[in-house]
Amino acid sequence: MGVGWKRNDPRTFVGRGANPGHGSSPNIAKPGDFSIYGKNNQATNAIDANMFRRILIANRGEIALRVIRACHDLGIEAVVVYSEADRDAPYLELADRKICIGPAPAVESYLKIANIISAAELADVEAIHPGYGFLSENPHFAEVCRECKIEFIGPPQEAMRRLGNKSEARKIAQSAGVPVVPGSEDVIKDDEEALRLAHEMGFPVLIKAAAGGGGRGMRIASNDISLRTGLNAARQEAENAFKDGSVYLEKYLENPRHIEVQILADQHGNAVHLFERECSIQRRHQKLVEEAPAPRLPPDVREQMCQAAVRLVQAAGYQNAGTCEFLVDKDNRFYFIEVNARIQVEHPVTELVTGVDLVQEQIRVAAGEPLRFKQTDITLHGSAIECRINAEDPYAGFRPSPGLVTRWDVPGGPGVRLDSHVTAGYRVPPNYDSLVAKLLAHRSSRPETLAVMRRALKEFRVEGIKTTIPLHREIMNQSSFIEGTVDTGFIERYWKH
């Protein structure tokens, strides 16, 4: 196998109560009640001849629960791993098996490849779903899976390596005729090269880490002095976060829109887009609100951007689900910035407006199935908005707010979907990302969707921890959001707390 692990190896991290159990299910609605698949092509509980029997989920929280349910809808057994910090999480009881992979720190559990592979071998799984975050965009992990004859539910490691380096991704985009933000053709060799390029492009410029994402290793420079200090800071942050301190420069577009295109590609050369999502409302480069379709985006720009995304992933040899991210300026000119080679946190808004179960499609593609639909089969149905509910205090600089959830009254009714692993009595650990829920509204028009979201946010009552719910209530009533004229400077302009 190449890495020293053997199936049924006794060196495992078997958690307490590893047998499947039954518990109360957190309130999560399924996608919209329409489907693009047609009456003769519905997903069933019967396992296809080539479908996986058992999948290991190498993640936690709401995305782990999301994948568990997709597996069960396909008649696949779901094995979930967990750290000691998550040992009492209610969603674990919904899996067919649960396996402890280490202590609370992610580097000793969810990021430790040896522990995850040991769990996969113990459970005799055929595939691993990495979710998002953690190891989902780690090409070495995908390579280890392949060496162990375990299918990685994601893109091939070669495509992941090419697209994971933003400088290389720019070159692929340019070769596919996809517009990119003006910037350096490769990583910056030294400060003098950076200064020369900055003067050629004109300040302000954006310093970006060549590896990684999430806003780490990113700085804005408006003059020579801030460029030099920004380069040092960005390199150090990138080295600490990604073990790669290389950076490159882009022309900084002031307050653009951030719009991304969802794509799916199979192992047979087929690729489609599932339209776009508006992701401009962010704080510290982390998204807060997403919606589909993007409001006030001209139809011809939508078509051009979506087709550009398909060309790009085909040029990169991409497979499975992924997202092409673009910046759009005030004149509706769009520029490619990066590919997220995984399922996105905000994938449910696309599911709601297209009727496609993206996680099921990920599994089917990884099993070798061709896409079950063509581009012409995919159409937009109404409008959807997602609010990320984080355990953070928006009135105190978004300070994390872990702790015991003493009240968890969730919204419901027509047009509401809630993806969450939390219930009353759950303790939000301080060790991981603060996301506790994704609240979605979906109706036939954007005004109707906004009305449903306002109602749902009003109904959503949480006690014991601080959340971003109050912030979302304000956003839904802010005039520029109502008008659909937001950009990436929205939070800085309107959120003064």
C-alpha positions, 0 to 999 in steps of 0.5 A: 500500500505504500504507507505502512497501514494495513486493513484491520490494523489493531493500532486504532483510536476506537471511541467510547460507544462505537456501535451505532446508536439512536438519538434525537435528530437536530432540526435540518430540512432537506433541499427544495421539493423539486428535482432536476433528475426526473421521475425515472432518475431519482436517487433511491436507497438501493446501492448501485453495483459500483456504489460504495458500501461504506464511507468514512467522514473525516470532519465534524459538526454540521458538514459531518451530519450533512454527509451522513444524511447524504450517505444514508439517502444513497443506502451507504453506511456512514462512519464518522470520526471524532476528537475527544472534544466532540465525543458527546456531539449528538450527531455522532449517534446518527452514524453507523459507526463512530471512531475516536481519532485523538485529543481535542487539538485538530493537529492531533485529530482531524488534521492527523492523517495517520489517525484518519487512515487507521480509522478508515482501515479499521472500519473497512471503508471504500472512500473518505469524504473530507467535508470542507476545511481540515484536510479537504484541500490537502493533496498529500492526504488525497495521495495517501488515500490513493496509495491505501486504495481508498477513494478520496471524495474530491478532486484528483491530487494533481488538479488540487496541487495545480489549483491550490497554488494561486499563482499556478491557478492564474496561469491555468485561467489565462491559458483557458481565456479566463480574465484574471486580476492584473498581477505578478505572473509568478511568486515574488522573488524579493522586495525589489521585484515587488516594488517594481511591479507595484509601481507598474500596476499602480497602488493600492496592491494586494499581497496574497499567499500563494498557498492556502486561503481564508484571508491568511497571508493577505495584506493591502499596500498603498505605498512603498513603506506599507508594501515592504512591511506587508510583504514581511507580515504576509510571508510570515503568516503564510509560512505559519499557516501553510508552511509556504511563505511565498506570496504574489501581487495583484492589483487591489480592486476597491470594494468589488463584488465577490461572486463564485460559480459552483461547478461539477465535473465527472471522470468522463470529461463532463463538466457543468456549472450550477450558476453563481452565488453572491458572497460579498458580505464578509468580515476579515475575508470570511463570508457571512451571507451568501445568496443565489442567484447574485442580485442585479447581475446582468444575464450576459455577465452571468453566462460569460462568468459561468462558462469561464468557470467550466473552461477553467476546471476542464483545463485543470483536469478537475473532477468532483465539486468545486467553486471558481471565485471571481471579483466583479468591478463596478462596470460588471467586469469579472476577474478570476481569483481562485478555485476552492477545490472542495464542497463549500460551506455555502453549497446549500443555497445552490442546492435550493435554487437548482434542485441538485443534491451536491453532496450526493453528486460528489459521492456519485462522481467519486464512485465513477458515475457520469453526471446524470444531467447536462448543462441544459437540464440545470435551471434556476428556481427562485431565490435563496439566502444563507446566513452563517450563524457563528458562536461569536459576539458581533458587538465585541469584534466577533470574539468567539463565544464557546460554551454551553447552549442552554436554549436552541429554539429553531425556526421553521415553516415554508421556505426555511432550511437549517443545517446544524449539528447543535441542540440545547445542551450541546457545548460548543468547543473552543478548539474549532471554527465557530460555525454552529448553523447555516440558516437558509430561506428559499422562495420564488422571488428575492423579496419573498426570500428576504421576508422569510429570512427576516421571520426565521431570524426573529424566530431563532432563539439561542441562549448560553452563547453569543451568536451572529444572529443580531448582526444578520437581523440588521443586515436583512434590513439594511437598504443596500442589501435590500436593493442588492447593491452590496460589495466587499466593503459592506461590513466596514461601512455599515457595521460600526460595533 
